[in-house]
Amino acid sequence: MSKIKEVKARQVLDCKGRPVAEVDVITESGAVGRAGASTGSSVGANESFVLRDKNPQLFGGLSVYKAIDNICNILGPAIKGMDVHDQEAIDQKMIDLDGTRYKTNLGGNAIYAVSVAAAKAAAAENHKTIYQNMASSPVSYIMSPSANVINGGTYYGKTQAFQEFMILPYGAENMEQSVRMIVETFYHLGELVEKYNGGKPAMGNYSGWGAPSDDPAEVMKIIAQAVEDLGYTDHMAYALDCASSEYYDEEKKLYRWRGDYVDRDFIISQLQNLAEQYPIAFIEDALQEEDFEGFRMANKRIPSVIIGDDFLCTSMDRAKKAVEMGAARGMIFKPNQAGTLTEAIRTARYLMEQGLLVVPSGRAGGTLDSPEKEIGVAMGAWVTKTGAPRSGSRTSGFNFLLRVAEELKVPQTNIMELPVFAHLHR
């Protein structure tokens, strides 16, 4: 009764209004798993391939009808009759059918949507949620939330290179208090940004506030002031997502910085100074995504935990290389980057078994049913990225954590008790 009976697919929209493939996997017992293929706005070069039609007359070239055709006519028939509980076999079948490193033949988005839909159908067969069905042992704690509050980009005529400035509460009594600290800090910060610029604060590219300054040190100063005003200084850490590939000039081999060009040593020094001044828990993508040696240098000099997003792309081969080189101590967990749940979870477990940091995160172009937080709960991840506390695609992450904390009645992680964050005690 747990065999796959039917696979259906359609085109729907993600939270950015872009077309995305959505899949239903239906078993012989009638259990249904539905999933969409999230993708990002900042996309790493080593992510699984997002197959789009590139017809300018259809959604500006972003439609995914080819991917849907591959699901209905190739992937679906191939996994029909397979046991929906055998996730590894299902994913391997699709990997073999595609036959490429980045799933460029059939589309990483097509394969990923089927992979997640199968996992959801397996959970439905067992009348469980994904995190209940995937957990190998009872869940004993919930991930702590981190939220982006200031976003990089161009606002007020100034360009902030770093993509996200985040806050990370610790030592809270419960999840409700952590979420309250984030929400209160976020909206008070908006008031400070308004005073700083003398006008209504801009909404950032990732739902945070648009950066009021092109100087990261000035941005951190304003955030720390908001935290201090609310009396949260002793219970708030920070994090940065530099997304450095976004402001790296491939021709010059330099980084665009406040109207000038600088080298990687300058960027490392900037991050080192910030990490020595503020309790910065982790820093994503400190340098451009192919600079393994630069990441090794950053990991050696900067006290914060250096982790990879575009740098690692939830990829086992890149994660192993980075760990063996001493180039990273963690990873942003975005399953769609790998292309199947099996590959993504295998990479995350490799890092977690070594005591390294794995941070489940949604995509800027996510779907509301994106499973990374549920998988994070099942795996026992310590911290998750929830986004800024506004817009439905972001607040859904906060609400998920609140509901799970109530349901499971287990504490959330206190990052100060984790060896990976020992640098925060200095």
C-alpha positions in Angstrom: 0.0 0.0 0.0 3.0 2.3 0.3 3.9 2.0 -3.3 3.9 5.2 -5.5 0.8 5.1 -7.6 0.9 8.5 -9.4 3.1 11.6 -9.8 1.5 14.8 -10.9 3.0 18.3 -11.5 2.0 21.8 -12.2 3.4 25.3 -12.4 2.7 27.6 -9.4 4.4 30.7 -8.0 7.0 31.1 -5.3 7.1 33.9 -2.7 8.8 36.2 -5.3 6.0 35.6 -7.8 8.2 33.5 -10.0 7.1 30.2 -11.6 8.0 27.1 -9.8 7.4 23.4 -10.3 5.0 21.8 -7.7 4.6 18.0 -7.4 2.1 15.6 -5.9 3.3 12.1 -5.1 0.3 9.8 -4.4 0.6 6.3 -3.0 -1.7 3.3 -3.5 -3.2 4.0 0.0 -4.2 7.5 -1.1 -1.5 9.3 0.9 -0.4 12.6 -0.8 2.9 14.5 -0.5 3.0 17.9 -2.2 6.1 20.0 -2.6 7.4 23.0 -4.6 11.0 23.5 -5.8 12.3 26.6 -4.0 15.2 28.6 -5.4 17.1 31.6 -4.3 17.8 35.2 -5.4 21.5 34.8 -4.6 22.3 31.5 -6.3 25.7 29.7 -6.0 27.4 28.6 -9.2 27.6 25.0 -7.7 23.9 24.6 -7.0 21.8 22.0 -8.8 20.5 23.5 -12.1 17.2 25.3 -12.2 15.6 24.4 -15.5 13.6 27.3 -16.9 12.1 27.6 -20.4 13.8 30.9 -21.3 10.9 31.9 -23.5 10.7 35.7 -23.1 7.0 35.6 -23.9 6.2 33.4 -20.9 6.8 34.9 -17.5 9.9 36.8 -18.9 11.6 33.5 -19.6 11.1 32.1 -16.1 8.4 29.5 -16.8 9.2 25.9 -15.9 7.0 23.9 -18.3 10.0 21.8 -19.5 10.7 20.8 -15.9 7.1 19.8 -15.4 7.2 17.8 -18.6 10.2 15.9 -17.3 8.4 15.2 -14.1 5.3 13.9 -15.8 7.0 11.9 -18.6 10.4 10.8 -17.2 10.7 11.0 -13.4 7.2 10.1 -12.4 7.0 6.9 -14.5 10.5 5.9 -13.3 9.5 6.0 -9.6 6.0 4.6 -10.1 5.7 1.4 -8.1 8.6 2.2 -5.8 8.2 2.1 -2.0 7.6 5.7 -0.9 9.5 5.0 2.3 12.7 4.2 0.4 13.9 7.8 0.0 17.4 6.9 -0.9 16.3 4.5 -3.7 13.9 7.1 -5.1 16.5 9.8 -5.1 19.2 7.6 -6.6 16.9 6.5 -9.4 16.4 10.2 -10.4 20.1 11.0 -10.0 20.9 8.1 -12.4 18.2 9.1 -14.9 19.7 12.6 -15.1 23.3 11.5 -15.1 25.0 14.9 -14.6 26.7 16.5 -11.6 24.3 19.5 -11.4 21.2 17.7 -12.8 21.3 19.8 -15.9 19.5 17.3 -18.1 16.2 16.9 -16.3 16.5 20.0 -14.0 17.5 20.1 -10.4 14.2 21.8 -9.6 12.2 18.9 -11.2 14.2 16.3 -9.3 14.1 18.2 -6.0 10.3 18.8 -6.1 9.8 15.0 -6.6 12.3 14.2 -3.8 10.5 16.3 -1.3 7.0 15.3 -2.4 8.0 11.6 -1.9 9.3 12.4 1.7 6.0 14.1 2.5 4.0 11.2 1.1 6.0 8.8 3.2 5.2 11.0 6.3 1.5 11.1 5.3 1.5 7.3 5.0 2.6 7.1 8.7 0.2 9.9 9.7 3.2 12.0 10.8 4.9 15.3 10.1 8.2 15.2 8.2 10.2 15.9 11.3 8.4 13.2 13.2 8.9 10.7 10.3 12.6 11.6 9.7 13.8 11.8 13.2 15.9 8.7 14.1 15.4 9.4 17.8 13.0 11.5 19.9 13.6 15.2 19.4 15.1 16.6 22.6 15.6 20.3 21.6 14.5 22.9 19.1 16.7 25.1 17.0 17.3 28.7 18.0 16.1 31.3 15.6 18.3 33.9 13.9 16.7 36.7 11.9 18.1 39.1 9.3 17.2 42.7 10.3 19.3 44.8 8.0 19.7 44.0 4.3 22.5 45.0 1.9 22.0 46.5 -1.5 21.5 50.1 -2.6 19.3 52.3 -0.5 19.3 56.1 0.1 21.9 56.4 -2.6 24.4 54.2 -0.7 25.4 50.6 -1.4 26.0 48.1 1.4 28.0 45.2 0.2 27.1 42.7 2.9 23.8 41.0 2.2 22.4 40.4 5.7 23.0 41.5 9.2 21.3 39.1 11.7 20.4 38.9 15.4 20.5 35.6 17.4 18.9 35.6 20.8 20.3 33.3 23.5 19.5 32.3 27.0 15.7 32.8 26.5 13.3 31.0 28.7 11.4 29.6 25.7 10.8 29.9 22.0 8.1 32.5 22.5 10.6 34.8 24.3 13.2 34.4 21.6 10.7 35.3 18.9 9.5 38.3 21.0 13.1 39.5 21.4 13.6 39.3 17.6 10.3 41.1 16.7 10.8 43.9 19.3 14.4 44.5 18.2 13.4 44.5 14.5 10.7 47.1 14.8 12.7 49.3 17.2 15.6 49.1 14.8 13.3 50.4 12.1 12.7 53.5 14.2 16.5 54.0 14.6 17.0 53.6 10.9 14.3 56.2 10.3 16.1 58.7 12.6 19.4 58.0 11.0 18.2 58.7 7.5 15.6 61.3 8.3 12.9 59.5 6.4 10.8 56.3 6.3 13.1 53.3 6.3 13.3 51.3 3.1 12.2 47.6 3.0 15.3 45.5 2.1 15.7 42.9 -0.6 15.2 40.1 2.0 12.4 41.7 4.0 14.7 43.4 6.5 15.4 47.1 6.7 17.4 48.6 3.9 20.9 49.3 5.1 21.2 53.0 6.2 25.0 53.1 5.6 27.5 51.6 3.2 29.8 51.0 6.2 29.2 47.6 8.0 30.6 49.0 11.2 28.0 51.8 11.2 25.2 49.3 10.5 26.4 47.0 13.4 26.5 50.1 15.7 22.9 50.9 15.0 21.7 47.3 15.5 23.7 47.1 18.8 22.0 50.3 19.9 18.5 48.9 19.2 19.5 45.8 21.3 20.8 47.9 24.1 17.8 50.2 24.2 15.6 47.2 24.8 17.9 45.7 27.5 18.8 42.6 25.4 22.6 43.2 25.2 23.4 40.2 27.4 21.1 37.9 25.5 21.8 38.8 21.9 24.5 37.6 19.5 24.8 38.5 15.8 25.6 36.9 12.5 26.5 38.1 9.0 25.8 36.9 5.5 28.3 38.6 3.3 27.2 36.8 0.0 30.6 38.0 -1.2 30.3 36.5 -4.7 27.6 39.1 -5.3 30.0 42.0 -5.1 33.1 40.3 -6.4 34.5 41.5 -9.7 35.6 38.5 -11.7 37.7 40.6 -14.2 39.5 42.6 -11.6 39.7 39.8 -9.1 38.7 42.3 -6.4 35.7 43.2 -4.4 33.6 46.3 -5.0 33.6 48.2 -1.7 32.1 51.7 -1.0 32.9 53.1 -4.5 36.4 51.4 -4.7 37.9 48.0 -5.2 39.6 46.0 -2.4 41.3 42.6 -2.1 40.4 39.6 0.1 42.8 40.6 2.9 40.9 43.9 3.3 37.6 42.0 3.5 39.0 39.6 6.1 40.3 42.5 8.1 36.9 44.2 8.1 35.2 41.0 9.3 37.9 40.4 11.9 37.5 43.9 13.4 33.7 43.4 13.6 34.0 39.9 15.2 36.4 41.3 17.8 34.0 44.2 18.6 30.7 42.3 18.6 29.6 38.7 19.6 29.2 37.5 16.1 28.2 33.9 16.2 28.7 33.0 12.5 29.6 34.6 9.2 28.4 33.2 5.9 30.3 33.4 2.6 33.0 35.7 3.9 34.7 35.6 0.4 33.7 34.7 -3.1 32.6 31.1 -3.6 35.6 29.6 -5.3 38.3 31.0 -3.0 39.0 28.0 -0.8 42.4 29.4 0.2 40.8 32.7 1.2 38.3 30.9 3.3 41.1 29.0 5.0 42.7 32.3 5.9 39.5 33.8 7.1 38.7 30.8 9.3 42.2 31.2 10.9 42.0 34.9 11.5 38.3 35.6 12.3 37.0 34.4 15.7 33.4 33.8 14.5 32.4 30.5 12.9 33.0 30.7 9.2 30.4 28.9 7.2 29.5 28.4 3.6 26.3 29.0 1.6 27.2 29.7 -2.0 30.6 28.5 -1.0 29.5 25.0 -0.2 26.1 24.7 -1.8 25.0 21.8 0.5 27.5 19.7 -1.6 29.4 16.8 0.0 32.5 17.1 -2.2 32.8 20.9 -1.5 32.1 20.4 2.2 34.7 17.7 2.5 37.3 19.8 0.8 36.6 22.8 2.9 36.7 20.9 6.2 39.9 19.1 5.3 41.5 22.4 4.4 40.3 24.1 7.5 38.3 26.6 5.3 34.9 26.3 7.0 33.4 25.2 10.3 29.8 24.9 9.1 27.3 25.2 6.3 24.0 26.8 5.5 21.6 23.9 4.8 19.5 24.5 1.7 18.4 21.1 0.3 17.5 22.4 -3.1 21.1 23.3 -3.7 22.0 19.6 -3.6 19.0 18.5 -5.7 17.7 15.7 -3.5 17.0 15.2 0.1 19.3 12.2 0.3 22.3 14.2 -0.8 21.5 17.2 1.3 21.0 15.2 4.5 24.1 13.2 3.9 26.2 16.4 3.7 24.6 17.9 6.8 25.2 14.7 8.8 28.8 14.6 7.7 29.4 18.1 9.2 27.3 17.5 12.3 29.1 14.3 13.2 32.2 16.5 13.5 30.6 19.0 15.8 30.3 21.6 13.1 27.5 24.1 12.5 24.6 23.3 10.1 22.1 26.1 9.7 18.8 25.3 7.9 17.6 28.2 5.9 14.8 29.1 3.5 15.4 30.6 0.1 14.6 34.2 -1.0 12.5 32.5 -3.7 11.0 29.9 -1.4 7.7 28.2 -1.2 5.7 28.1 2.1 6.0 24.3 2.2 9.8 24.3 2.0 11.0 21.5 4.3 14.5 22.6 5.6 13.3 23.6 9.0 11.4 20.4 9.5 14.4 18.4 8.5 16.6 20.6 10.8 14.4 19.7 13.8 14.6 16.0 12.8 18.4 16.1 12.4 19.0 18.1 15.6 20.4 21.3 14.1 21.3 24.0 16.6 20.4 27.2 14.8 18.1 28.1 11.9 17.7 31.2 9.8 14.1 32.5 9.9 14.4 35.7 8.0 13.0 39.1 9.0 9.7 39.0 11.0 7.5 40.3 8.2 5.9 38.9 5.1 4.1 35.5 5.0 7.1 33.6 3.7 9.2 34.8 6.6 6.8 34.7 9.5 5.8 31.1 8.6 9.2 30.1 9.8 8.7 31.7 13.2 5.3 30.3 13.5 6.6 26.8 12.7 9.1 27.0 15.5 6.5 28.3 18.0 4.1 25.4 17.1 6.8 22.7 17.3 8.1 24.0 20.6 4.6 23.8 22.0 3.9 20.4 20.6 7.2 18.7 21.6 7.6 20.6 25.0 11.4 20.5 24.7 13.8 23.4 25.2 15.5 25.3 22.5 19.3 25.4 22.2 21.3 27.9 24.1 24.2 28.7 21.8 26.3 29.7 24.7 26.4 26.0 25.8 27.7 24.8 22.4 31.4 24.2 21.9 31.3 25.6 18.3 30.4 29.0 19.8 33.1 29.0 22.5 34.4 32.3 21.0 31.3 34.1 22.3 32.5 33.8 25.9 35.6 36.0 25.5 
